[in-house]
Amino acid sequence: MPDRKAAKGKAGRGKGRRGTGDRGRGRKRTVLPSPLPLPLCPFPRLSIAVVGAGRLGTALARSLAAAGCEIDAVVARRIARARRAAALIGTKAPALSAAQLERLPKVDLLLLTTPDDALPEVVARLAALGKDDETPARPKVGARSRGAGAVALHASGALGSEVLAPLRERGYAVGSLHPLVSVSDARAGSEIFRGAYYCVEGDPAAVRLARRLVRALGGQSFTVATDRKALYHAAAVMTSGHTVALFDTAARLLALCGLTPARAREVLLPLLGSTFENLSALPPPRALTGTYARADADTVRKHLSALADAGDHNALTVYTLLARHSLLLAEANGADPTSLKEITRLLERYSLEWKRS
C-alpha cells in the first residue's frame, strides 16, 4: 500500500499554469478547468499487465502507476519498445515482446491497448495461454469481486467488449474502457486523464472495475450499449481527428493567402479557442457565429467563388457539406428564412458546377 501523504504530495506537484509570464500577456487563451488532485488507486493491490505499449497504453499506465496501481508487465510488438515504455512508466516489471506472451505473469487486470486491427489476434493468443490452469489469474480485484476471475479491459473506442469473448470463455470478466482524450505523446502525464470522460461497457464486474479505475484517474465515466460503440467512436473522431483535419484545411487556405504554415496555425488557434469557449457555455445553435449565423448570402457567394478559384476540391467539398449543417443551426436560432434559402441555392449551384468541371 503506497504512503498516502507521499502520494498526495506527488499528486499536488506542478500545479502552476503555463503561460502566466509576460510572454502570454494580452492574448486571450482558452483555460480548461483546473483538475482535482489525482486520487489513490482504490485497491489494496491491483496488478496490471499492459498489452500494447504505444502512446495511449504507455500514458495510461503512467497515470495508473501514479495513482498507486502496480504495473506488473508491459508488452509491445518489439522488445525495445516495451523496454522504453517500462522506463517511461517507471516500473521494473518485465518488458515483453509480442512473441513472449507466454511469459506474461498472472495479473488481476489485463489492459489491452493494441491497435483495433491487432486486437482479435492478441485476444486469441492470450486466451490460449495457460489452458491447463484452473483459473486465468489471481482472483483478488478488490473486495467486491473476491473469489471471481480476473478482468480484461480493452481501450478501443470503436470495438465493443464482445471482441474479448475468447477471454470470457477462459473465466475473465470482459469490458472496454475508452478515454475521450487525444494522446499524442506517450510521455503524457496523469494530468491529461484528469477530468476526462471515459466510455465503459461490458460485463458487470468489468464495468465496476473500469469505473473504479476512472475514479482513481480523476475522471468521469458513462456507458453506451455494446452495439453502439462504432457510432460513439465516430462522434469522437469527428470531434477530435476531423477537427484537426478541418484546421489543417483552413491553414492551407491561409497559406494560399501568403502566410507561412506556422503563422497560419498561430493566427487560427485563438479563433479555435474562442469557439471552444462558446461551445462550453452555449448550445451549438447559439454558439454559431459569423456568416452563417447572420445568413449573409453575399459573403457566402464570395467564399464559394474564392474556393473555386483556388482549385482546392477538398476544401470546397468540406465547406459546402459543413455549410449545409450550419444552415440548420442558423435556422434553429431564428435566422432569416429567405436568406437561408438563397444560401442553399448557392451551395447547390456551386456543387453542381464543380462536379461538371
C-alpha positions in Angstrom: 0.0 0.0 0.0 1.6 3.3 -1.0 2.2 6.0 1.5 -0.8 8.4 1.2 1.0 11.5 2.3 3.8 10.9 -0.1 1.4 10.1 -2.9 -0.7 13.1 -2.1 2.4 15.3 -2.2 3.3 13.9 -5.6 -0.2 14.5 -7.0 -0.1 18.1 -5.9 3.1 19.0 -7.6 3.3 21.0 -10.8 0.0 22.9 -10.4 1.4 26.1 -11.8 -0.2 27.1 -15.1 1.8 27.6 -18.2 1.8 30.9 -20.0 1.4 33.1 -16.9 4.5 35.1 -17.5 5.0 38.3 -19.6 5.1 36.3 -22.8 1.4 35.4 -22.6 0.0 38.8 -21.7 -2.5 40.5 -23.9 -3.5 37.3 -25.7 -6.9 35.6 -25.0 -6.3 32.0 -24.0 -8.5 29.0 -23.6 -8.2 27.8 -20.0 -9.6 24.4 -19.1 -11.0 23.9 -15.6 -8.3 23.0 -13.0 -8.2 19.2 -12.5 -8.7 17.8 -9.0 -5.7 16.1 -7.3 -5.3 12.5 -8.5 -6.8 10.1 -6.0 -5.0 7.0 -4.8 -5.8 3.7 -6.5 -8.8 2.3 -4.6 -7.4 -1.2 -4.3 -5.2 -2.9 -1.7 -3.1 -4.2 -4.6 -4.1 -4.3 -8.2 -1.7 -5.9 -10.6 -2.0 -4.8 -14.2 -0.4 -6.1 -17.4 -0.4 -3.6 -20.2 -0.6 -5.3 -23.6 0.1 -2.8 -26.4 2.5 -0.2 -25.0 2.0 2.5 -27.7 1.2 6.1 -26.9 -2.1 5.5 -25.2 -1.1 2.4 -23.4 2.1 3.9 -22.0 0.4 7.2 -21.0 -2.5 5.4 -19.4 -0.1 3.0 -17.5 1.9 6.0 -16.3 -1.2 7.5 -14.9 -2.4 4.3 -13.2 1.1 3.9 -11.7 1.0 7.5 -10.4 -2.4 6.6 -8.8 -0.8 3.7 -6.9 -1.7 0.8 -9.1 1.0 -1.8 -9.9 2.2 -2.4 -13.4 3.4 -6.0 -13.4 4.1 -6.4 -17.1 4.5 -4.3 -20.3 4.0 -5.8 -23.7 4.8 -4.2 -27.1 5.3 -5.6 -30.6 9.0 -5.3 -30.2 11.1 -5.7 -27.0 12.9 -2.4 -27.5 9.6 -0.5 -27.4 8.4 -2.5 -24.4 11.6 -1.6 -22.5 11.2 2.1 -23.4 7.6 2.0 -22.3 8.5 0.4 -19.0 11.2 3.0 -18.4 8.6 5.8 -19.1 6.1 4.2 -16.8 8.7 3.8 -14.1 8.2 0.1 -13.5 10.8 -2.7 -13.1 8.2 -5.2 -14.3 9.1 -7.5 -17.2 9.1 -5.8 -20.6 8.0 -8.4 -23.2 7.7 -8.6 -26.9 4.6 -9.9 -28.7 6.4 -13.1 -29.2 6.9 -13.6 -25.5 3.2 -13.6 -24.3 3.7 -17.0 -22.7 5.9 -15.2 -20.1 3.1 -12.9 -19.1 2.5 -13.2 -15.4 -0.9 -13.8 -13.9 -2.5 -10.5 -13.0 -5.7 -9.0 -11.8 -6.3 -6.9 -14.9 -5.3 -7.3 -18.5 -5.4 -3.9 -20.1 -5.3 -4.3 -23.8 -4.3 -1.1 -25.7 -3.3 -2.6 -29.0 -4.5 -1.1 -32.4 -8.0 -2.3 -33.2 -6.9 -4.4 -36.2 -4.5 -6.4 -34.0 -6.8 -6.9 -31.1 -8.6 -10.1 -32.2 -5.3 -11.9 -32.8 -3.9 -10.8 -29.5 -7.0 -11.9 -27.7 -6.9 -15.3 -29.3 -3.3 -15.7 -28.2 -4.0 -14.6 -24.7 -7.0 -17.0 -24.4 -4.8 -19.8 -25.5 -2.3 -19.2 -22.6 -2.4 -21.5 -19.6 -5.4 -23.5 -20.6 -4.4 -26.2 -18.1 -4.7 -23.6 -15.3 -7.7 -23.8 -13.1 -8.2 -20.0 -13.1 -6.9 -17.4 -15.5 -5.4 -15.2 -12.9 -5.3 -14.3 -9.2 -9.0 -13.7 -8.2 -8.4 -10.6 -6.0 -9.7 -7.5 -7.7 -11.0 -5.7 -4.7 -13.4 -6.9 -2.0 -16.5 -6.9 -4.2 -15.0 -9.3 -6.8 -13.0 -11.5 -4.4 -13.3 -15.1 -5.5 -14.1 -14.3 -9.1 -11.9 -14.4 -12.1 -9.6 -11.6 -13.4 -10.8 -8.8 -15.6 -9.8 -7.9 -19.2 -10.4 -4.4 -20.5 -9.6 -3.1 -23.9 -9.2 0.6 -24.7 -10.7 0.6 -28.2 -13.3 3.3 -28.9 -14.9 1.5 -31.9 -15.0 -2.1 -30.7 -17.3 -3.4 -28.1 -16.4 -5.9 -25.3 -17.6 -8.8 -27.4 -14.2 -8.8 -29.1 -12.9 -10.2 -25.8 -15.3 -13.2 -25.9 -12.5 -15.8 -26.0 -11.1 -14.4 -22.7 -14.6 -14.5 -21.2 -14.6 -18.2 -22.0 -11.4 -18.5 -20.0 -13.2 -17.0 -17.0 -12.4 -13.3 -17.4 -14.9 -10.6 -16.9 -14.5 -8.5 -20.1 -15.2 -4.9 -20.9 -13.9 -1.8 -22.5 -12.6 1.5 -21.1 -12.0 4.2 -23.7 -10.8 7.7 -22.6 -12.1 10.6 -24.5 -8.8 12.4 -24.7 -6.3 13.0 -27.5 -3.0 11.4 -26.6 -0.2 12.5 -29.0 2.7 11.7 -26.7 3.4 8.6 -24.7 5.1 10.8 -22.1 1.8 12.5 -21.3 1.4 12.6 -17.6 -1.6 11.8 -15.4 -2.9 15.4 -15.9 -4.2 14.6 -19.4 -6.6 12.0 -18.0 -7.8 14.0 -15.0 -11.3 15.5 -15.6 -11.7 13.4 -18.8 -14.7 11.3 -19.7 -14.4 7.6 -20.2 -16.8 5.3 -22.1 -17.1 2.0 -20.3 -19.2 -1.1 -21.2 -19.1 -4.9 -20.8 -19.7 -7.5 -18.1 -20.9 -6.1 -14.8 -17.7 -7.0 -12.9 -15.6 -5.4 -15.6 -17.7 -2.3 -15.7 -17.4 -2.0 -11.9 -13.6 -2.2 -12.1 -13.4 0.2 -15.0 -15.5 2.8 -13.2 -13.2 2.5 -10.1 -10.2 3.0 -12.3 -11.8 6.0 -13.8 -12.3 7.5 -10.4 -8.7 6.7 -9.5 -7.7 8.7 -12.6 -9.8 11.6 -11.6 -12.3 11.2 -14.4 -15.9 10.5 -15.0 -17.5 7.5 -16.7 -20.5 6.9 -18.9 -21.9 3.9 -20.7 -23.2 3.1 -24.2 -24.7 -0.1 -25.5 -22.1 -2.5 -26.9 -23.6 -2.4 -30.4 -23.3 1.4 -30.4 -19.6 1.6 -29.8 -18.8 2.3 -33.5 -21.3 5.1 -33.6 -20.0 6.5 -30.4 -16.4 6.4 -31.8 -17.5 8.1 -35.0 -18.7 11.0 -32.9 -15.4 11.1 -31.0 -13.3 11.0 -34.3 -15.4 13.9 -35.7 -14.8 15.9 -32.6 -11.0 15.3 -32.4 -9.4 13.9 -35.5 -11.7 15.6 -38.0 -11.3 18.9 -36.2 -7.6 18.5 -36.8 -8.2 17.8 -40.5 -10.6 20.8 -40.8 -8.0 23.0 -39.1 -5.3 21.8 -41.5 -7.6 22.6 -44.4 -8.2 26.1 -43.1 -4.5 26.6 -42.5 -3.7 25.6 -46.1 -6.1 28.2 -47.4 -4.4 30.8 -45.3 -1.1 29.7 -46.8 -2.5 30.5 -50.2 -3.0 34.0 -48.9 0.7 34.3 -48.3 1.1 33.2 -44.7 3.7 30.5 -43.7 2.2 27.3 -42.3 3.5 28.1 -38.8 2.0 31.6 -39.0 -1.3 30.3 -40.3 -1.6 27.9 -37.3 -0.7 30.7 -34.9 -3.3 33.0 -36.4 -6.1 30.4 -36.3 -5.6 28.9 -32.9 -7.1 31.8 -30.9 -10.1 31.6 -33.1 -10.5 27.9 -32.4 -10.0 28.6 -28.7 -12.8 31.2 -28.7 -15.1 28.7 -30.5 -14.3 26.2 -27.7 -15.3 28.9 -25.2 -18.6 29.5 -26.9 -19.4 25.8 -27.1 -18.5 25.4 -23.4 -21.2 28.0 -22.4 -23.8 27.6 -25.2 -25.7 25.0 -27.2 -24.4 24.7 -30.8 -27.1 26.9 -32.5 -26.3 29.8 -30.2 -22.5 29.1 -30.3 -22.6 29.6 -34.1 -21.2 33.0 -35.1 -20.3 34.8 -38.3 -21.5 34.4 -41.8 -24.0 31.6 -41.4 -25.4 32.8 -38.1 -26.2 36.1 -39.9 -27.3 34.3 -43.0 -25.1 36.6 -45.1 -25.7 35.3 -48.6 -23.3 37.8 -50.3 -20.4 36.7 -48.2 -21.2 33.0 -48.9 -21.1 33.8 -52.6 -17.7 35.3 -52.2 -16.4 32.3 -50.2 -17.6 29.9 -52.8 -16.1 31.9 -55.7 -12.7 32.1 -53.9 -12.6 28.4 -53.1 -13.5 27.5 -56.7 -10.8 29.8 -58.0 -8.3 28.3 -55.6 -8.9 24.9 -57.2 -9.0 23.0 -53.9 -11.7 20.4 -54.4 -11.4 19.0 -50.9 -11.7 22.5 -49.3 -14.8 23.3 -51.4 -16.4 20.0 -50.6 -15.8 20.3 -46.9 -17.0 23.9 -46.9 -20.3 23.1 -48.7 -21.0 20.0 -46.5 -20.5 21.9 -43.3 -22.3 24.9 -44.6 -25.5 22.8 -45.0 -25.4 21.9 -41.4 -24.5 25.4 -40.4 -27.8 26.5 -42.1 -29.7 24.1 -39.9 -28.1 25.6 -36.8 -28.8 29.1 -38.1 -32.4 28.2 -38.8 -32.8 26.8 -35.2 -31.5 30.1 -33.9 -34.0 32.2 -35.9 -32.0 33.4 -38.9 -33.9 34.9 -41.9 -35.6 32.1 -43.9 -35.3 33.9 -47.2 -31.6 34.4 -46.8 -31.1 30.8 -45.8 -32.9 29.6 -48.9 -30.7 31.8 -51.1 -27.6 30.3 -49.4 -28.9 26.8 -50.0 -29.4 27.6 -53.8 -25.8 29.0 -53.9 -24.4 25.8 -52.3 -26.2 23.6 -54.7 -25.2 25.6 -57.7 -21.5 25.6 -56.9 -21.6 21.9 -56.0 -23.1 21.1 -59.4 -20.7 23.3 -61.3 -17.7 21.9 -59.6 -18.8 18.3 -60.4 -19.3 19.1 -64.0 -15.8 20.7 -64.3 
